[in-house]
Amino acid sequence: MISVQDRERYERQIMLEEIGEQGQLRLAKSRVLVVGAGGLGSAVLYYLAAAGIGTIGVVDDQNVELSNLQRQILHSTARIGMPKVVSAKQTLLDLNPGITILPYHIRLDRSNAAELVSQYDLVISALDNEETRFLLNENCVSLRKPMVDGGVQGFYGRLLTILPGEGPCYACIFPHKDDRSFKKQGSEDMAIPVFSTTPGIIGILQAQEAFKILLGVGTALVGKILFYDGLTTTFQKLEVGRVNGCTCCSQL
């Protein structure tokens, strides 16, 4: 049963035929893991919390910095130096105290990825690190967990959804690089130019993909990449397919 308070809070979406009270209860029982509490994660997390996702895990090992605040709207000037996951929890519970936020002030790596992913229904990659993306994809495929990935640079962004066994995985679409090549390129923690609104737009679309999957409505971006151009305000879709012999998902 939905409480009187929650019925009022979620009234506008309960009115939707595709959601109703049963859909709202389904969201309340859902568990979503968001890896990254930066620009993409800020938008994703705000809307997951606002819509009533019952349990949200947040993974990020960094602290709030002044240079984050141009795009990472979960945080504030007063929280500079605070772990991002702690700042995120405060902001999200201020918005919606009826949900559970589980902060993980850690870096996702091979020692913890499988354990974390296994506890959630769906994973959202809100990262700017390719090595971690591949690791997250690997674990989501292995555990058959849906993954929604977003990426941004400058005025441009992209979005894709991975349903293991139903479409291509991240490794099918992008060439896989080993750990040594990542280290040689210095890709970890390298600053990427990003305009303020770009991660907000892609992050909101990531949240929308998550809602569709959790509710079982609409058509997810499986087998497609959505590209966003902020300078022309246009979107384009590119169809992509599974790769025979993919080292990550070919056994599914």
C-alpha positions in Angstrom: 0.0 0.0 0.0 1.1 3.5 -0.8 1.0 5.9 2.2 -1.0 9.0 2.1 2.1 11.1 2.1 3.7 9.2 -0.8 0.5 9.3 -2.8 0.7 13.1 -2.6 4.4 13.2 -3.3 4.2 11.0 -6.4 0.6 12.0 -7.5 1.6 13.3 -11.0 3.4 10.1 -12.0 0.8 7.8 -10.4 -1.7 9.5 -12.7 0.1 8.0 -15.7 -1.4 4.9 -17.1 2.0 3.3 -17.6 2.8 3.7 -13.8 -0.2 3.9 -11.5 0.1 2.7 -7.9 1.6 -0.7 -8.8 4.3 1.0 -10.8 5.1 3.4 -8.0 5.4 0.4 -5.6 7.7 -1.3 -8.1 10.0 1.8 -8.0 9.9 1.8 -4.2 11.2 -1.8 -4.2 13.9 -1.2 -6.8 17.6 -1.0 -6.1 19.8 1.1 -8.4 23.6 1.4 -8.2 25.1 4.7 -9.6 28.8 4.6 -10.2 30.0 8.2 -10.1 28.6 11.2 -8.2 29.9 13.9 -10.5 28.2 15.7 -13.4 26.3 12.7 -14.9 25.7 11.3 -11.5 24.2 14.5 -10.1 21.4 14.5 -12.7 20.8 10.8 -12.5 20.7 10.7 -8.7 18.4 13.7 -8.4 15.8 12.2 -10.6 16.1 8.6 -9.3 15.5 10.1 -5.8 12.7 12.4 -6.9 10.8 9.6 -8.6 11.0 7.3 -5.6 13.6 4.6 -6.3 13.6 2.9 -2.9 17.3 2.1 -2.5 20.1 4.0 -4.3 23.7 3.0 -4.0 26.3 5.7 -4.8 30.0 4.9 -5.6 32.6 7.6 -5.7 36.1 7.8 -4.1 36.6 11.6 -4.6 35.9 14.7 -2.5 34.0 17.8 -3.6 36.3 20.4 -5.3 35.6 24.0 -6.4 36.1 23.0 -10.0 33.3 20.4 -9.7 30.5 22.9 -9.0 30.1 24.3 -12.5 28.3 21.0 -13.4 28.0 18.8 -10.4 24.8 20.2 -8.9 24.5 17.7 -6.1 27.2 19.5 -4.2 27.8 23.1 -2.9 30.5 25.5 -2.0 30.1 24.8 1.7 30.8 21.1 1.0 34.2 21.5 -0.6 36.5 18.8 0.8 33.5 16.5 1.8 33.3 13.0 0.2 31.0 13.3 -2.8 29.0 10.3 -1.7 28.3 12.0 1.7 27.3 15.2 0.0 25.1 13.3 -2.4 23.3 11.5 0.4 22.6 14.8 2.2 21.2 16.4 -0.9 19.0 13.4 -1.9 17.6 12.9 1.6 16.7 16.6 1.8 14.8 16.1 -1.4 13.2 12.8 -0.5 13.7 11.5 3.1 11.5 8.4 2.4 14.2 6.6 0.4 17.5 4.8 1.3 20.8 6.1 0.1 23.8 3.8 0.5 27.1 5.7 0.0 30.3 3.9 -0.9 33.4 6.1 -0.6 35.6 3.7 -2.6 37.0 3.3 -6.0 35.2 0.5 -8.0 37.8 -2.1 -8.8 38.2 -5.9 -9.3 38.1 -6.5 -5.5 34.6 -5.0 -5.0 32.8 -4.7 -8.3 31.1 -8.1 -8.4 29.9 -7.8 -4.7 28.5 -4.3 -5.3 26.8 -5.0 -8.6 25.2 -8.2 -7.3 23.2 -6.3 -4.7 21.3 -4.1 -7.2 18.6 -4.5 -9.9 20.2 -2.1 -12.4 23.5 -0.2 -12.7 24.1 3.3 -14.1 27.6 4.1 -15.3 28.1 7.9 -14.7 31.9 7.7 -15.2 34.6 9.5 -17.1 37.0 6.6 -16.8 37.1 4.0 -19.6 38.9 1.3 -17.5 36.2 1.4 -14.9 33.5 1.3 -17.6 34.9 -1.9 -19.0 35.1 -3.4 -15.5 31.5 -2.4 -14.8 30.3 -3.8 -18.1 32.1 -7.1 -17.5 30.4 -7.5 -14.1 27.0 -6.5 -15.3 27.2 -9.0 -18.2 28.4 -11.8 -15.9 25.6 -11.1 -13.3 23.0 -10.4 -16.0 22.3 -6.9 -14.7 21.1 -4.1 -17.0 23.6 -1.2 -17.3 22.9 2.3 -18.6 26.0 4.1 -19.7 26.5 7.8 -20.5 29.5 9.8 -21.6 30.1 13.5 -22.2 32.8 15.8 -23.6 32.5 19.5 -24.3 29.0 20.2 -25.8 28.5 16.5 -26.8 27.2 13.4 -25.2 26.2 9.8 -25.8 23.9 7.3 -24.2 23.4 3.5 -24.5 21.7 0.8 -22.6 23.0 -2.8 -22.2 20.7 -5.7 -21.5 23.0 -8.7 -21.2 21.9 -11.4 -23.7 19.5 -9.1 -25.6 21.9 -6.7 -27.3 25.6 -5.7 -27.6 27.6 -5.1 -24.5 30.0 -2.1 -24.0 32.9 -4.3 -25.2 31.1 -5.2 -28.4 30.7 -1.5 -29.3 34.1 -0.1 -28.2 37.5 -1.7 -28.6 38.7 -3.2 -25.3 42.1 -1.9 -24.1 44.2 -3.7 -21.5 45.3 -2.2 -18.2 48.8 -1.3 -19.6 47.4 0.7 -22.5 45.2 2.7 -20.1 48.2 3.5 -17.9 50.4 4.5 -20.9 47.7 6.9 -22.1 47.3 8.4 -18.6 43.5 8.2 -19.0 42.8 7.8 -15.3 41.7 11.0 -13.6 42.5 13.1 -16.7 40.5 16.3 -16.9 38.0 16.4 -19.7 36.5 19.7 -20.9 32.7 19.7 -20.3 30.1 22.4 -20.7 27.9 22.9 -17.6 24.6 21.5 -19.0 25.9 18.6 -21.1 26.1 16.0 -18.3 22.8 17.2 -17.0 21.0 16.4 -20.3 22.7 13.0 -20.6 22.2 12.2 -17.0 18.5 12.8 -17.1 18.2 10.6 -20.2 20.1 7.9 -18.2 17.6 8.1 -15.4 14.8 7.8 -18.0 16.3 4.7 -19.4 16.5 3.2 -15.9 12.8 4.0 -15.2 11.7 2.3 -18.5 13.6 -0.9 -17.6 12.5 -1.0 -14.0 8.8 -0.4 -14.9 8.8 -2.5 -18.1 7.5 0.3 -20.3 8.6 1.9 -23.5 11.6 0.8 -25.6 15.1 0.9 -24.2 18.1 2.0 -26.1 19.4 -1.5 -26.6 21.4 -2.0 -29.8 21.5 1.8 -30.3 23.7 4.7 -29.3 22.0 8.1 -28.9 24.3 11.0 -29.7 23.6 14.5 -28.5 25.0 17.7 -30.0 24.6 20.7 -27.7 25.7 23.2 -30.3 22.9 22.3 -32.7 20.5 20.8 -30.1 20.1 17.7 -32.2 20.0 14.0 -31.4 21.0 11.1 -33.7 20.8 7.3 -33.2 23.3 4.8 -34.5 22.4 1.1 -34.6 25.0 -1.3 -33.2 25.1 -5.1 -32.9 26.7 -7.8 -30.9 30.1 -9.0 -32.0 30.6 -12.7 -32.6 33.3 -13.9 -30.3 33.1 -10.9 -27.9 35.3 -11.9 -25.0 32.7 -10.4 -22.6 29.3 -11.5 -23.7 29.6 -14.1 -26.5 28.7 -16.9 -24.0 25.3 -15.5 -23.2 
